[in-house]
Amino acid sequence: MKILVINGPNLNMLGIREPEIYGNTTLLNINNELLEFSKQFESVELDFFQSNLEGEIVEKIQKAMNIFDGIIINPAAYTHTSVAITDAIKAVNIPTVEVHLSNIQKREEFRKNSITSSACIGQIAGFGKNSYLAALLCLVKYLKNE
Ligand code: DQA
């Protein structure tokens, strides 16, 4: 089972960026924790992609077709704006879980609406780096029909 983990703009700045909101963990640490966590599942393979550019994320999602069984995505700021990423997820029809480190419902008004989540099977938000681990657990179980 192959799962693609996509992180959007400014998530390469984790560890430096607003630590009171996003914590002190770097993206590399989160990816390593995900790899460690994935070992409990039989034959789950992870691939990681981060981009600050909407078009690159769209292309990565398109190229995931027929290769990846599932996607975990933190679209970051594009969550609230990107019809293009939403359409790409719908186009490839790969089960996708949306993740946020912060609880977007508890923050500014403009963060409360997620456009991209309308293309996803579910959303996990507010648990910091553990949002990613929860997303992986839920996605693997979903793909295994458990
Ligand atoms: C975020 C929430 C977004 O509103 C914000 O633009 C981010 C990070 C999160 O993980 O909490 O960049 O997706």
Backbone and ligand atoms as CSV (ligand in chain L), in Angstrom:
chain,resi,resn,atom,element,x,y,z
A,1,MET,N,N,0.847,-1.189,0.000
A,1,MET,CA,C,0.000,0.000,0.000
A,1,MET,C,C,0.891,1.252,0.000
A,2,LYS,N,N,0.713,2.115,-1.011
A,2,LYS,CA,C,1.579,3.294,-1.112
A,2,LYS,C,C,0.798,4.563,-0.761
A,3,ILE,N,N,1.360,5.333,0.155
A,3,ILE,CA,C,0.691,6.558,0.597
A,3,ILE,C,C,1.604,7.764,0.388
A,4,LEU,N,N,1.025,8.773,-0.234
A,4,LEU,CA,C,1.759,10.005,-0.515
A,4,LEU,C,C,1.395,11.067,0.529
A,5,VAL,N,N,2.418,11.655,1.143
A,5,VAL,CA,C,2.202,12.700,2.148
A,5,VAL,C,C,2.618,14.040,1.528
A,6,ILE,N,N,1.636,14.938,1.378
A,6,ILE,CA,C,1.899,16.230,0.736
A,6,ILE,C,C,1.763,17.355,1.762
A,7,ASN,N,N,2.752,18.232,1.793
A,7,ASN,CA,C,2.687,19.422,2.638
A,7,ASN,C,C,2.805,20.676,1.790
A,8,GLY,N,N,1.932,21.633,2.064
A,8,GLY,CA,C,1.861,22.848,1.271
A,8,GLY,C,C,2.751,23.971,1.783
A,9,PRO,N,N,2.447,25.195,1.369
A,9,PRO,CA,C,3.320,26.341,1.595
A,9,PRO,C,C,3.617,26.640,3.063
A,10,ASN,N,N,4.860,26.990,3.282
A,10,ASN,CA,C,5.385,27.414,4.591
A,10,ASN,C,C,5.542,26.277,5.601
A,11,LEU,N,N,5.149,25.085,5.227
A,11,LEU,CA,C,5.324,23.970,6.174
A,11,LEU,C,C,6.785,23.507,6.190
A,12,ASN,N,N,7.563,23.927,5.198
A,12,ASN,CA,C,9.017,23.714,5.253
A,12,ASN,C,C,9.654,24.590,6.335
A,13,MET,N,N,8.889,25.551,6.870
A,13,MET,CA,C,9.396,26.458,7.911
A,13,MET,C,C,9.026,25.994,9.318
A,14,LEU,N,N,8.430,24.821,9.425
A,14,LEU,CA,C,8.036,24.330,10.756
A,14,LEU,C,C,9.278,24.233,11.644
A,15,GLY,N,N,9.083,24.576,12.918
A,15,GLY,CA,C,10.211,24.601,13.843
A,15,GLY,C,C,10.659,26.035,14.080
A,16,ILE,N,N,10.526,26.864,13.017
A,16,ILE,CA,C,10.908,28.284,13.093
A,16,ILE,C,C,9.635,29.125,13.111
A,17,ARG,N,N,8.669,28.678,12.319
A,17,ARG,CA,C,7.459,29.437,12.043
A,17,ARG,C,C,6.457,29.372,13.210
A,18,GLU,N,N,6.095,30.530,13.760
A,18,GLU,CA,C,5.065,30.640,14.804
A,18,GLU,C,C,4.988,29.389,15.699
A,19,PRO,N,N,6.050,29.129,16.475
A,19,PRO,CA,C,6.079,27.892,17.262
A,19,PRO,C,C,4.950,27.778,18.296
A,20,GLU,N,N,4.411,28.965,18.711
A,20,GLU,CA,C,3.307,28.931,19.692
A,20,GLU,C,C,2.050,28.327,19.062
A,21,ILE,N,N,1.969,28.344,17.737
A,21,ILE,CA,C,0.805,27.746,17.049
A,21,ILE,C,C,1.165,26.363,16.506
A,22,TYR,N,N,2.331,26.270,15.866
A,22,TYR,CA,C,2.644,25.046,15.123
A,22,TYR,C,C,3.637,24.123,15.825
A,23,GLY,N,N,4.144,24.554,16.995
A,23,GLY,CA,C,5.074,23.705,17.740
A,23,GLY,C,C,6.510,23.862,17.269
A,24,ASN,N,N,7.399,23.083,17.891
A,24,ASN,CA,C,8.834,23.219,17.611
A,24,ASN,C,C,9.358,22.152,16.662
A,25,THR,N,N,8.478,21.249,16.281
A,25,THR,CA,C,8.916,20.140,15.432
A,25,THR,C,C,9.140,20.590,13.997
A,26,THR,N,N,10.173,20.077,13.387
A,26,THR,CA,C,10.405,20.370,11.969
A,26,THR,C,C,9.615,19.393,11.104
A,27,LEU,N,N,9.496,19.731,9.818
A,27,LEU,CA,C,8.790,18.833,8.896
A,27,LEU,C,C,9.549,17.504,8.769
A,28,LEU,N,N,10.874,17.588,8.801
A,28,LEU,CA,C,11.681,16.368,8.721
A,28,LEU,C,C,11.366,15.440,9.903
A,29,ASN,N,N,11.241,16.038,11.100
A,29,ASN,CA,C,10.889,15.238,12.283
A,29,ASN,C,C,9.523,14.589,12.134
A,30,ILE,N,N,8.562,15.354,11.618
A,30,ILE,CA,C,7.209,14.809,11.436
A,30,ILE,C,C,7.257,13.635,10.451
A,31,ASN,N,N,7.973,13.823,9.348
A,31,ASN,CA,C,8.069,12.759,8.345
A,31,ASN,C,C,8.751,11.519,8.929
A,32,ASN,N,N,9.788,11.745,9.741
A,32,ASN,CA,C,10.461,10.597,10.372
A,32,ASN,C,C,9.542,9.876,11.354
A,33,GLU,N,N,8.748,10.656,12.101
A,33,GLU,CA,C,7.788,10.029,13.033
A,33,GLU,C,C,6.750,9.224,12.271
A,34,LEU,N,N,6.319,9.768,11.134
A,34,LEU,CA,C,5.344,9.052,10.302
A,34,LEU,C,C,5.941,7.730,9.807
A,35,LEU,N,N,7.207,7.788,9.382
A,35,LEU,CA,C,7.872,6.562,8.904
A,35,LEU,C,C,7.935,5.519,10.009
A,36,GLU,N,N,8.311,5.976,11.209
A,36,GLU,CA,C,8.403,5.084,12.375
A,36,GLU,C,C,7.027,4.466,12.669
A,37,PHE,N,N,5.994,5.342,12.681
A,37,PHE,CA,C,4.623,4.937,12.983
A,37,PHE,C,C,4.096,3.947,11.947
A,38,SER,N,N,4.540,4.125,10.693
A,38,SER,CA,C,4.016,3.287,9.594
A,38,SER,C,C,4.491,1.835,9.702
A,39,LYS,N,N,5.569,1.615,10.505
A,39,LYS,CA,C,6.150,0.259,10.596
A,39,LYS,C,C,5.202,-0.743,11.236
A,40,GLN,N,N,4.243,-0.227,12.015
A,40,GLN,CA,C,3.280,-1.133,12.665
A,40,GLN,C,C,2.311,-1.765,11.650
A,41,PHE,N,N,2.181,-1.110,10.486
A,41,PHE,CA,C,1.267,-1.644,9.472
A,41,PHE,C,C,2.051,-2.505,8.496
A,42,GLU,N,N,1.410,-3.555,8.045
A,42,GLU,CA,C,2.084,-4.422,7.081
A,42,GLU,C,C,2.153,-3.745,5.715
A,43,SER,N,N,3.300,-3.709,5.148
A,43,SER,CA,C,3.554,-3.212,3.787
A,43,SER,C,C,2.938,-1.851,3.457
A,44,VAL,N,N,3.125,-0.898,4.372
A,44,VAL,CA,C,2.741,0.473,4.053
A,44,VAL,C,C,4.010,1.241,3.696
A,45,GLU,N,N,3.987,1.843,2.514
A,45,GLU,CA,C,5.137,2.580,2.008
A,45,GLU,C,C,4.765,4.054,1.917
A,46,LEU,N,N,5.630,4.927,2.437
A,46,LEU,CA,C,5.321,6.364,2.412
A,46,LEU,C,C,6.259,7.114,1.469
A,47,ASP,N,N,5.716,8.151,0.851
A,47,ASP,CA,C,6.512,9.037,0.019
A,47,ASP,C,C,6.150,10.465,0.440
A,48,PHE,N,N,7.137,11.365,0.430
A,48,PHE,CA,C,6.892,12.711,0.959
A,48,PHE,C,C,7.130,13.780,-0.097
A,49,PHE,N,N,6.284,14.817,-0.069
A,49,PHE,CA,C,6.428,15.931,-1.012
A,49,PHE,C,C,6.011,17.220,-0.317
A,50,GLN,N,N,6.853,18.238,-0.455
A,50,GLN,CA,C,6.472,19.568,0.063
A,50,GLN,C,C,6.697,20.580,-1.040
A,51,SER,N,N,5.746,21.504,-1.194
A,51,SER,CA,C,5.935,22.581,-2.157
A,51,SER,C,C,5.227,23.839,-1.669
A,52,ASN,N,N,5.815,24.963,-2.035
A,52,ASN,CA,C,5.186,26.255,-1.731
A,52,ASN,C,C,4.319,26.737,-2.896
A,53,LEU,N,N,4.260,25.924,-3.950
A,53,LEU,CA,C,3.576,26.344,-5.179
A,53,LEU,C,C,2.330,25.496,-5.467
A,54,GLU,N,N,1.228,26.163,-5.669
A,54,GLU,CA,C,-0.052,25.490,-5.913
A,54,GLU,C,C,0.026,24.541,-7.117
A,55,GLY,N,N,0.595,25.045,-8.244
A,55,GLY,CA,C,0.659,24.242,-9.471
A,55,GLY,C,C,1.478,22.972,-9.283
A,56,GLU,N,N,2.546,23.065,-8.506
A,56,GLU,CA,C,3.371,21.872,-8.255
A,56,GLU,C,C,2.596,20.823,-7.456
A,57,ILE,N,N,1.777,21.298,-6.537
A,57,ILE,CA,C,0.969,20.369,-5.736
A,57,ILE,C,C,-0.085,19.700,-6.629
A,58,VAL,N,N,-0.695,20.497,-7.504
A,58,VAL,CA,C,-1.677,19.950,-8.453
A,58,VAL,C,C,-1.019,18.866,-9.313
A,59,GLU,N,N,0.179,19.146,-9.823
A,59,GLU,CA,C,0.869,18.171,-10.687
A,59,GLU,C,C,1.237,16.909,-9.928
A,60,LYS,N,N,1.670,17.077,-8.684
A,60,LYS,CA,C,2.040,15.905,-7.872
A,60,LYS,C,C,0.812,15.013,-7.652
A,61,ILE,N,N,-0.333,15.646,-7.391
A,61,ILE,CA,C,-1.568,14.875,-7.185
A,61,ILE,C,C,-1.949,14.156,-8.482
A,62,GLN,N,N,-1.867,14.842,-9.597
A,62,GLN,CA,C,-2.205,14.203,-10.892
A,62,GLN,C,C,-1.305,13.000,-11.155
A,63,LYS,N,N,-0.003,13.159,-10.861
A,63,LYS,CA,C,0.957,12.079,-11.135
A,63,LYS,C,C,0.832,10.921,-10.146
A,64,ALA,N,N,0.069,11.132,-9.082
A,64,ALA,CA,C,-0.113,10.066,-8.081
A,64,ALA,C,C,-1.066,8.975,-8.581
A,65,MET,N,N,-1.817,9.317,-9.640
A,65,MET,CA,C,-2.806,8.367,-10.169
A,65,MET,C,C,-2.144,7.073,-10.631
A,66,ASN,N,N,-2.712,5.957,-10.268
A,66,ASN,CA,C,-2.206,4.614,-10.595
A,66,ASN,C,C,-0.887,4.267,-9.897
A,67,ILE,N,N,-0.435,5.110,-9.005
A,67,ILE,CA,C,0.796,4.820,-8.252
A,67,ILE,C,C,0.497,4.734,-6.751
A,68,PHE,N,N,-0.260,5.730,-6.261
A,68,PHE,CA,C,-0.531,5.777,-4.820
A,68,PHE,C,C,-1.966,5.325,-4.513
A,69,ASP,N,N,-2.104,4.647,-3.367
A,69,ASP,CA,C,-3.425,4.163,-2.932
A,69,ASP,C,C,-4.146,5.205,-2.083
A,70,GLY,N,N,-3.355,6.079,-1.454
A,70,GLY,CA,C,-3.959,7.084,-0.584
A,70,GLY,C,C,-3.064,8.301,-0.477
A,71,ILE,N,N,-3.674,9.420,-0.090
A,71,ILE,CA,C,-2.922,10.673,0.075
A,71,ILE,C,C,-3.265,11.277,1.436
A,72,ILE,N,N,-2.217,11.757,2.112
A,72,ILE,CA,C,-2.403,12.598,3.302
A,72,ILE,C,C,-1.926,13.981,2.883
A,73,ILE,N,N,-2.760,14.987,3.066
A,73,ILE,CA,C,-2.359,16.332,2.632
A,73,ILE,C,C,-2.628,17.386,3.686
A,74,ASN,N,N,-1.599,18.212,3.918
A,74,ASN,CA,C,-1.814,19.460,4.646
A,74,ASN,C,C,-1.631,20.566,3.609
A,75,PRO,N,N,-2.741,21.065,3.060
A,75,PRO,CA,C,-2.628,22.070,1.996
A,75,PRO,C,C,-2.211,23.440,2.532
A,76,ALA,N,N,-2.074,23.553,3.864
A,76,ALA,CA,C,-1.683,24.814,4.521
A,76,ALA,C,C,-2.615,25.943,4.064
A,77,ALA,N,N,-2.072,27.098,3.675
A,77,ALA,CA,C,-2.940,28.239,3.325
A,77,ALA,C,C,-3.855,27.935,2.134
A,78,TYR,N,N,-3.418,27.011,1.264
A,78,TYR,CA,C,-4.255,26.660,0.096
A,78,TYR,C,C,-5.553,25.966,0.509
A,79,THR,N,N,-5.603,25.474,1.744
A,79,THR,CA,C,-6.834,24.887,2.286
A,79,THR,C,C,-8.026,25.828,2.067
A,80,HIS,N,N,-7.739,27.105,2.268
A,80,HIS,CA,C,-8.809,28.098,2.332
A,80,HIS,C,C,-9.064,28.784,0.991
A,81,THR,N,N,-8.234,28.452,-0.011
A,81,THR,CA,C,-8.336,29.185,-1.286
A,81,THR,C,C,-8.364,28.315,-2.545
A,82,SER,N,N,-7.841,27.075,-2.449
A,82,SER,CA,C,-7.496,26.395,-3.703
A,82,SER,C,C,-8.577,25.487,-4.289
A,83,VAL,N,N,-9.261,26.020,-5.285
A,83,VAL,CA,C,-10.184,25.203,-6.064
A,83,VAL,C,C,-9.363,24.229,-6.921
A,84,ALA,N,N,-8.174,24.656,-7.353
A,84,ALA,CA,C,-7.331,23.811,-8.218
A,84,ALA,C,C,-6.887,22.535,-7.499
A,85,ILE,N,N,-6.458,22.646,-6.253
A,85,ILE,CA,C,-6.041,21.447,-5.508
A,85,ILE,C,C,-7.263,20.570,-5.215
A,86,THR,N,N,-8.372,21.196,-4.877
A,86,THR,CA,C,-9.621,20.457,-4.636
A,86,THR,C,C,-10.007,19.657,-5.877
A,87,ASP,N,N,-9.965,20.307,-7.036
A,87,ASP,CA,C,-10.327,19.632,-8.288
A,87,ASP,C,C,-9.358,18.498,-8.617
A,88,ALA,N,N,-8.070,18.699,-8.327
A,88,ALA,CA,C,-7.064,17.654,-8.601
A,88,ALA,C,C,-7.345,16.416,-7.759
A,89,ILE,N,N,-7.675,16.608,-6.490
A,89,ILE,CA,C,-7.972,15.464,-5.606
A,89,ILE,C,C,-9.202,14.718,-6.140
A,90,LYS,N,N,-10.209,15.498,-6.550
A,90,LYS,CA,C,-11.431,14.873,-7.110
A,90,LYS,C,C,-11.115,14.134,-8.401
A,91,ALA,N,N,-10.240,14.723,-9.232
A,91,ALA,CA,C,-9.933,14.150,-10.546
A,91,ALA,C,C,-9.268,12.783,-10.423
A,92,VAL,N,N,-8.326,12.649,-9.503
A,92,VAL,CA,C,-7.586,11.378,-9.414
A,92,VAL,C,C,-8.355,10.324,-8.619
A,93,ASN,N,N,-9.313,10.799,-7.829
A,93,ASN,CA,C,-10.163,9.866,-7.084
A,93,ASN,C,C,-9.362,8.941,-6.157
A,94,ILE,N,N,-8.314,9.473,-5.558
A,94,ILE,CA,C,-7.515,8.702,-4.593
A,94,ILE,C,C,-7.985,9.123,-3.193
A,95,PRO,N,N,-8.351,8.146,-2.338
A,95,PRO,CA,C,-8.797,8.515,-0.990
A,95,PRO,C,C,-7.762,9.409,-0.286
A,96,THR,N,N,-8.223,10.567,0.146
A,96,THR,CA,C,-7.320,11.594,0.686
A,96,THR,C,C,-7.809,12.078,2.041
A,97,VAL,N,N,-6.861,12.197,2.981
A,97,VAL,CA,C,-7.189,12.734,4.306
A,97,VAL,C,C,-6.498,14.085,4.458
A,98,GLU,N,N,-7.267,15.088,4.874
A,98,GLU,CA,C,-6.704,16.421,5.105
A,98,GLU,C,C,-6.255,16.543,6.555
A,99,VAL,N,N,-5.092,17.154,6.730
A,99,VAL,CA,C,-4.495,17.273,8.062
A,99,VAL,C,C,-4.171,18.735,8.354
A,100,HIS,N,N,-4.379,19.129,9.608
A,100,HIS,CA,C,-3.871,20.425,10.068
A,100,HIS,C,C,-3.255,20.265,11.441
A,101,LEU,N,N,-2.144,20.945,11.640
A,101,LEU,CA,C,-1.499,20.936,12.958
A,101,LEU,C,C,-2.384,21.662,13.968
A,102,SER,N,N,-2.897,22.832,13.561
A,102,SER,CA,C,-3.730,23.638,14.463
A,102,SER,C,C,-5.202,23.313,14.234
A,103,ASN,N,N,-6.004,23.690,15.228
A,103,ASN,CA,C,-7.456,23.523,15.090
A,103,ASN,C,C,-7.988,24.740,14.335
A,104,ILE,N,N,-8.195,24.566,13.032
A,104,ILE,CA,C,-8.558,25.726,12.198
A,104,ILE,C,C,-9.916,26.329,12.591
A,105,GLN,N,N,-10.743,25.562,13.299
A,105,GLN,CA,C,-12.045,26.085,13.753
A,105,GLN,C,C,-11.897,27.057,14.917
A,106,LYS,N,N,-10.727,27.007,15.582
A,106,LYS,CA,C,-10.506,27.833,16.773
A,106,LYS,C,C,-9.736,29.105,16.443
A,107,ARG,N,N,-9.436,29.310,15.152
A,107,ARG,CA,C,-8.556,30.410,14.773
A,107,ARG,C,C,-9.320,31.529,14.051
A,108,GLU,N,N,-8.614,32.300,13.223
A,108,GLU,CA,C,-9.258,33.425,12.531
A,108,GLU,C,C,-10.405,32.914,11.656
A,109,GLU,N,N,-11.383,33.818,11.421
A,109,GLU,CA,C,-12.553,33.459,10.593
A,109,GLU,C,C,-12.140,32.875,9.242
A,110,PHE,N,N,-11.121,33.491,8.603
A,110,PHE,CA,C,-10.763,33.072,7.242
A,110,PHE,C,C,-10.169,31.666,7.191
A,111,ARG,N,N,-9.775,31.131,8.354
A,111,ARG,CA,C,-9.220,29.767,8.367
A,111,ARG,C,C,-10.292,28.700,8.599
A,112,LYS,N,N,-11.488,29.154,8.977
A,112,LYS,CA,C,-12.514,28.184,9.385
A,112,LYS,C,C,-13.066,27.388,8.218
A,113,ASN,N,N,-13.022,27.991,7.030
A,113,ASN,CA,C,-13.554,27.259,5.872
A,113,ASN,C,C,-12.430,26.542,5.123
A,114,SER,N,N,-12.624,25.233,4.951
A,114,SER,CA,C,-11.683,24.462,4.144
A,114,SER,C,C,-12.354,24.105,2.832
A,115,ILE,N,N,-11.805,24.619,1.735
A,115,ILE,CA,C,-12.317,24.268,0.402
A,115,ILE,C,C,-11.872,22.857,0.052
A,116,THR,N,N,-10.598,22.571,0.336
A,116,THR,CA,C,-10.009,21.288,-0.080
A,116,THR,C,C,-10.649,20.079,0.617
A,117,SER,N,N,-11.142,20.264,1.828
A,117,SER,CA,C,-11.693,19.110,2.554
A,117,SER,C,C,-12.937,18.542,1.869
A,118,SER,N,N,-13.555,19.342,0.981
A,118,SER,CA,C,-14.742,18.839,0.271
A,118,SER,C,C,-14.385,17.706,-0.698
A,119,ALA,N,N,-13.082,17.560,-0.996
A,119,ALA,CA,C,-12.648,16.478,-1.889
A,119,ALA,C,C,-12.070,15.296,-1.100
A,120,CYS,N,N,-12.037,15.436,0.234
A,120,CYS,CA,C,-11.348,14.434,1.071
A,120,CYS,C,C,-12.332,13.505,1.767
A,121,ILE,N,N,-11.819,12.343,2.198
A,121,ILE,CA,C,-12.701,11.433,2.940
A,121,ILE,C,C,-12.882,11.920,4.378
A,122,GLY,N,N,-11.911,12.698,4.879
A,122,GLY,CA,C,-12.029,13.240,6.220
A,122,GLY,C,C,-10.928,14.236,6.510
A,123,GLN,N,N,-11.070,14.888,7.671
A,123,GLN,CA,C,-10.097,15.897,8.064
A,123,GLN,C,C,-9.728,15.700,9.535
A,124,ILE,N,N,-8.432,15.819,9.845
A,124,ILE,CA,C,-7.976,15.747,11.238
A,124,ILE,C,C,-7.191,17.021,11.540
A,125,ALA,N,N,-7.617,17.744,12.561
A,125,ALA,CA,C,-6.995,19.045,12.846
A,125,ALA,C,C,-6.860,19.247,14.348
A,126,GLY,N,N,-5.784,19.913,14.736
A,126,GLY,CA,C,-5.672,20.395,16.107
A,126,GLY,C,C,-4.764,19.593,17.012
A,127,PHE,N,N,-4.168,18.559,16.515
A,127,PHE,CA,C,-3.351,17.691,17.376
A,127,PHE,C,C,-1.855,17.805,17.094
A,128,GLY,N,N,-1.467,18.927,16.490
A,128,GLY,CA,C,-0.053,19.110,16.176
A,128,GLY,C,C,0.433,17.992,15.277
A,129,LYS,N,N,1.676,17.543,15.522
A,129,LYS,CA,C,2.239,16.500,14.645
A,129,LYS,C,C,1.430,15.206,14.713
A,130,ASN,N,N,0.733,15.015,15.824
A,130,ASN,CA,C,-0.060,13.786,15.940
A,130,ASN,C,C,-1.254,13.752,14.981
A,131,SER,N,N,-1.629,14.907,14.431
A,131,SER,CA,C,-2.685,14.916,13.407
A,131,SER,C,C,-2.271,14.035,12.230
A,132,TYR,N,N,-0.961,14.071,11.894
A,132,TYR,CA,C,-0.469,13.271,10.758
A,132,TYR,C,C,-0.532,11.775,11.092
A,133,LEU,N,N,-0.170,11.435,12.338
A,133,LEU,CA,C,-0.183,10.013,12.720
A,133,LEU,C,C,-1.621,9.491,12.713
A,134,ALA,N,N,-2.534,10.291,13.242
A,134,ALA,CA,C,-3.949,9.894,13.263
A,134,ALA,C,C,-4.466,9.729,11.828
A,135,ALA,N,N,-4.038,10.623,10.954
A,135,ALA,CA,C,-4.474,10.546,9.548
A,135,ALA,C,C,-3.977,9.256,8.911
A,136,LEU,N,N,-2.737,8.885,9.199
A,136,LEU,CA,C,-2.196,7.656,8.616
A,136,LEU,C,C,-2.968,6.434,9.124
A,137,LEU,N,N,-3.205,6.410,10.441
A,137,LEU,CA,C,-3.969,5.294,11.021
A,137,LEU,C,C,-5.344,5.183,10.357
A,138,CYS,N,N,-6.048,6.309,10.259
A,138,CYS,CA,C,-7.411,6.298,9.697
A,138,CYS,C,C,-7.391,5.932,8.216
A,139,LEU,N,N,-6.396,6.432,7.478
A,139,LEU,CA,C,-6.336,6.161,6.041
A,139,LEU,C,C,-6.030,4.688,5.775
A,140,VAL,N,N,-5.084,4.124,6.519
A,140,VAL,CA,C,-4.738,2.705,6.327
A,140,VAL,C,C,-5.960,1.835,6.641
A,141,LYS,N,N,-6.640,2.153,7.744
A,141,LYS,CA,C,-7.828,1.373,8.109
A,141,LYS,C,C,-8.915,1.528,7.044
A,142,TYR,N,N,-9.079,2.727,6.522
A,142,TYR,CA,C,-10.070,2.971,5.474
A,142,TYR,C,C,-9.744,2.122,4.241
A,143,LEU,N,N,-8.454,2.123,3.848
A,143,LEU,CA,C,-8.046,1.388,2.634
A,143,LEU,C,C,-8.158,-0.117,2.822
A,144,LYS,N,N,-8.023,-0.570,4.090
A,144,LYS,CA,C,-8.152,-1.998,4.373
A,144,LYS,C,C,-9.582,-2.402,4.690
A,145,ASN,N,N,-10.479,-1.454,4.617
A,145,ASN,CA,C,-11.895,-1.677,4.979
A,145,ASN,C,C,-12.048,-2.176,6.393
A,146,GLU,N,N,-11.248,-1.676,7.313
A,146,GLU,CA,C,-11.322,-2.134,8.710
A,146,GLU,C,C,-12.195,-1.213,9.547
L,1,DQA,C1,C,-2.340,24.848,8.732
L,1,DQA,C2,C,-3.483,25.856,8.969
L,1,DQA,C3,C,-3.544,26.867,7.833
L,1,DQA,O1,O,-4.574,27.813,8.076
L,1,DQA,C4,C,-2.242,27.624,7.699
L,1,DQA,O2,O,-2.282,28.499,6.601
L,1,DQA,C5,C,-1.059,26.722,7.643
L,1,DQA,C6,C,-1.016,25.548,8.507
L,1,DQA,C7,C,-2.163,23.879,9.926
L,1,DQA,O3,O,-1.535,22.851,9.732
L,1,DQA,O4,O,-2.607,24.168,11.026
L,1,DQA,O5,O,-0.091,26.993,6.939
L,1,DQA,O6,O,-2.668,24.063,7.599
